[in-house]
Amino acid sequence: MYTTPLSTIISSCSLNHHLYADDTQLFLSFLPTHLDSSMDHLHNALDRISSWMTANLLTLNSSKTKFLLIGLSKQLAKINNPSPTTTHSARNLGIIFDKLSFSDQISSVSKSCYYHIRQLRCIRPYLDTKTASTIATSIVHSKLDYCNSLYHNLPKSQITRLQLIHNPLARAVVKAPKSSHITSILRSPHWLKITERIEYKPLSLTYNVLTTTQPSYLHNLITVQPPRSTRSSFLVTLARPSTSSSLLITDRSFQYASPRLWNQLPAPLRQPRTNLSNSASPSFLSDTSSISSID
């Protein structure tokens, strides 16, 4: 309640924004040729925010205030002299954003996970399999799975880096040698591969959105396709976006990824309990036994 006026001040500067418990983010879209004027616009907004904070006995932490340019490579190449105040990467809710390649983020996750895997190996002789699996899931999987929907449709080389973390973790849990085939090892503790774990997240979000219609900003991005006179008409099918794009980064967005992944699910997982025409939001069967578990 104390910082409620902050949203009004930012909106009056014609900027989009997100407010979090201890973080505020400003967003401004502009053409590459308008970089200087856009930076001036952001600086003026920060001056107003800083003045409001000073008047209300608050302080804007300038050391944690960063400007990050995000765009396609061709767009960024048109910016000859980026502002010295811009940064190559910035941490956003625990994720390192670096022009949406997430290379720095994966490097950070790799460093942290490998450290914990080494520690697990040291104590593994004194643990039973269930305890080792619980530790691996709590300490390493929590890092691999955190916001992993952002990794959807990343280049294969980046996904491989994540899988190379997962493989030695699984071998450490089941006490398997390095030469053993990873597929059978992952099957033992019922772990999905990295690609499957990534796809599981947007599918889970889609399921929740369809059953609860929340959050609204995601619900507005998907549309249930009207039933047709076919054998599969009883299945819940999502309509593809009407506008197509050749950009790979567009395919990574929830609006495009959700219908594609959802429509590829087995039929039992897409059957509603009631007819869609009689319900504003579909209610799905509770049987999800064909989904591989994530411990």
C-alpha positions in Angstrom: 0.0 0.0 0.0 2.9 2.3 0.8 4.3 2.1 -2.8 1.0 2.0 -4.6 1.5 5.5 -6.1 4.7 4.2 -7.8 2.6 2.4 -10.5 0.7 5.6 -11.3 3.9 7.6 -11.7 5.4 5.0 -14.1 2.2 4.8 -16.1 2.1 8.6 -16.4 5.6 8.3 -18.1 4.0 6.1 -20.9 6.0 3.1 -19.8 5.0 -0.5 -19.2 6.1 -2.0 -15.9 5.9 -4.9 -13.5 5.9 -4.5 -9.7 7.3 -7.3 -7.5 7.8 -7.5 -3.7 11.3 -6.0 -3.8 11.8 -5.2 -7.5 10.4 -2.9 -10.2 10.9 -3.3 -13.9 10.2 -0.8 -16.7 9.7 -1.8 -20.3 10.0 0.4 -23.4 9.8 -0.8 -27.0 11.6 1.4 -29.6 13.3 1.3 -33.0 17.1 1.0 -33.1 17.4 4.5 -34.4 15.6 5.9 -31.4 18.0 4.5 -28.8 19.2 7.9 -27.5 15.7 9.4 -27.1 14.4 6.2 -25.5 17.3 6.2 -22.9 16.5 9.8 -22.1 12.9 8.8 -21.6 13.9 6.1 -19.2 16.3 8.4 -17.3 13.6 11.0 -16.9 11.2 8.4 -15.5 13.9 7.2 -13.1 14.4 10.8 -11.9 10.7 11.1 -11.2 10.7 7.8 -9.4 13.8 8.8 -7.4 12.2 12.1 -6.4 9.0 10.4 -5.2 11.1 7.9 -3.2 13.1 10.7 -1.5 9.9 12.5 -0.6 8.6 9.3 1.0 11.7 8.4 2.9 12.8 5.7 0.4 16.0 5.3 -1.6 16.4 4.1 -5.2 19.4 1.7 -5.2 21.3 3.0 -8.3 23.9 0.1 -8.0 21.1 -2.4 -8.7 19.5 -0.3 -11.5 20.4 -1.7 -14.9 19.4 -1.2 -18.5 19.2 -4.3 -20.7 18.7 -4.1 -24.5 16.8 -7.1 -25.8 16.2 -7.7 -29.5 17.0 -9.8 -32.6 20.7 -9.9 -33.7 19.9 -7.8 -36.8 18.2 -5.2 -34.7 21.0 -4.9 -32.1 23.6 -4.8 -34.9 22.0 -1.5 -36.1 22.9 0.1 -32.7 26.4 1.4 -33.3 27.1 3.1 -30.0 25.0 1.6 -27.2 24.7 3.6 -24.0 27.5 3.0 -21.5 24.8 2.4 -18.9 23.4 -0.7 -20.7 24.5 -4.1 -19.5 25.1 -7.4 -21.3 23.0 -9.4 -18.9 20.7 -8.8 -15.9 19.2 -11.1 -13.3 15.4 -11.2 -13.4 13.6 -13.1 -10.6 16.6 -15.5 -10.4 17.0 -15.9 -14.1 19.9 -14.3 -16.0 18.6 -12.6 -19.1 21.2 -12.0 -21.9 19.3 -11.1 -25.1 17.1 -14.2 -24.6 19.9 -16.7 -25.5 20.1 -17.8 -21.8 23.7 -18.9 -22.3 24.8 -17.0 -19.1 21.9 -18.5 -17.2 22.8 -22.1 -18.2 26.4 -21.5 -17.3 25.4 -20.3 -13.9 23.1 -23.3 -13.4 25.8 -25.7 -14.6 28.3 -24.3 -12.1 25.9 -24.6 -9.2 24.6 -28.0 -10.1 28.0 -29.6 -10.7 29.1 -28.4 -7.3 26.2 -30.2 -5.6 26.7 -33.3 -7.8 30.3 -33.6 -6.5 29.1 -33.2 -3.0 26.4 -35.9 -3.5 29.0 -38.3 -4.8 31.1 -37.8 -1.7 28.3 -38.9 0.6 26.6 -41.3 -1.8 28.2 -44.5 -0.2 26.4 -43.6 3.1 22.9 -43.1 1.5 20.2 -45.4 0.3 18.8 -44.9 -3.2 15.6 -43.2 -2.0 17.5 -40.7 0.1 20.0 -40.0 -2.7 17.1 -39.4 -5.1 15.4 -37.0 -2.7 18.6 -35.0 -2.2 19.2 -34.9 -6.0 15.6 -33.7 -6.6 15.6 -31.1 -3.9 19.0 -29.5 -4.6 19.7 -30.1 -8.3 16.3 -30.7 -10.0 15.0 -27.5 -8.3 17.7 -25.6 -10.2 17.2 -27.3 -13.5 13.4 -27.0 -13.4 13.2 -23.4 -12.2 11.5 -21.4 -14.9 12.7 -24.0 -17.4 9.8 -23.2 -19.8 12.1 -20.3 -20.9 14.4 -22.9 -22.4 11.8 -24.2 -24.8 13.0 -24.4 -28.4 16.5 -23.2 -27.5 19.3 -24.4 -29.8 20.2 -28.1 -29.3 23.6 -27.1 -28.1 22.2 -25.3 -25.1 19.8 -28.1 -24.2 22.7 -30.6 -24.4 24.5 -28.5 -21.8 21.6 -29.0 -19.4 21.3 -32.7 -20.2 25.0 -33.1 -19.4 24.2 -32.0 -15.9 21.3 -34.4 -15.6 23.2 -37.5 -16.8 25.9 -37.5 -14.0 23.3 -36.7 -11.4 21.3 -39.8 -12.4 24.4 -42.0 -12.4 25.3 -40.7 -9.0 21.9 -41.6 -7.6 21.8 -45.2 -9.0 25.6 -45.7 -8.6 26.0 -46.4 -12.3 29.4 -46.2 -14.2 30.0 -43.5 -16.7 29.9 -46.0 -19.6 26.3 -47.1 -18.8 23.5 -45.9 -21.2 21.7 -43.0 -19.7 18.2 -43.9 -21.0 17.8 -46.9 -18.8 19.3 -45.1 -15.9 16.8 -42.2 -16.1 14.0 -44.8 -16.3 14.9 -46.3 -12.9 14.0 -43.3 -10.8 11.3 -42.3 -13.3 13.0 -39.1 -14.4 12.2 -37.3 -17.6 15.0 -36.1 -19.9 15.7 -32.4 -20.0 13.7 -31.8 -23.2 10.7 -33.6 -21.7 11.0 -31.7 -18.4 11.0 -28.4 -20.4 7.9 -29.4 -22.4 6.1 -30.6 -19.2 6.1 -27.0 -17.8 4.1 -25.2 -20.6 1.8 -28.2 -20.8 1.2 -28.0 -17.1 0.5 -24.2 -17.4 -1.8 -24.9 -20.3 -3.8 -27.5 -18.3 -4.1 -25.1 -15.4 -5.2 -22.2 -17.6 -7.9 -24.4 -19.3 -9.3 -25.6 -16.1 -9.2 -22.4 -14.1 -9.1 -19.7 -16.8 -6.3 -18.1 -14.7 -4.1 -16.2 -15.0 -6.0 -14.1 -17.5 -3.0 -12.9 -19.4 -2.2 -16.5 -20.4 -5.8 -17.5 -20.9 -6.2 -14.7 -23.4 -3.4 -16.2 -25.5 -5.1 -19.6 -26.1 -8.3 -20.5 -27.9 -10.2 -23.8 -27.8 -10.9 -25.0 -31.3 -14.7 -25.5 -32.0 -15.6 -29.3 -32.3 -15.7 -30.8 -35.7 -17.6 -33.8 -37.1 -14.7 -36.2 -36.8 -13.7 -39.1 -34.5 -11.4 -36.7 -32.5 -14.1 -34.0 -32.1 -14.6 -34.9 -28.5 -10.9 -34.0 -27.7 -9.9 -30.6 -26.5 -7.9 -29.1 -29.3 -6.3 -25.6 -29.2 -6.3 -23.4 -32.2 -3.0 -22.2 -33.7 -2.4 -18.5 -33.8 -3.9 -16.9 -36.9 -0.8 -15.0 -37.6 2.3 -16.9 -38.5 6.0 -16.0 -38.0 9.2 -17.3 -39.4 11.2 -16.2 -36.3 12.4 -19.0 -34.1 12.1 -16.8 -31.1 8.3 -16.5 -31.7 7.9 -20.3 -31.6 9.3 -20.2 -28.1 6.4 -18.0 -26.8 3.6 -19.5 -24.8 1.0 -18.4 -27.5 2.7 -20.6 -30.1 4.2 -23.3 -28.0 1.1 -24.1 -26.0 -1.2 -25.2 -28.9 1.5 -27.2 -30.6 2.5 -29.1 -27.5 -1.0 -29.6 -26.2 -2.4 -31.0 -29.5 0.4 -33.6 -29.5 -0.7 -35.1 -26.2 -2.2 -38.6 -26.2 -6.0 -38.6 -26.5 -6.8 -39.7 -22.9 -5.2 -36.5 -21.6 -7.3 -34.2 -23.8 -10.7 -35.6 -23.0 -13.0 -33.2 -21.1 -15.5 -34.5 -18.5 -18.3 -32.5 -20.0 -19.1 -31.2 -23.4 -17.3 -27.9 -24.1 -20.5 -26.3 -25.5 -22.1 -26.6 -22.0 -19.1 -25.3 -20.1 -17.2 -22.0 -20.2 -14.0 -23.8 -19.3 -13.4 -27.5 -19.9 -12.9 -29.9 -17.0 -10.4 -32.7 -17.7 -10.2 -36.3 -16.7 -8.2 -36.8 -13.5 -6.3 -39.9 -14.8 -2.8 -38.7 -15.8 -1.1 -42.1 -15.4 0.4 -41.8 -18.9 2.4 -38.8 -17.9 5.9 -39.8 -16.9 6.5 -38.6 -13.3 8.9 -35.9 -12.2 10.0 -36.8 -8.7 
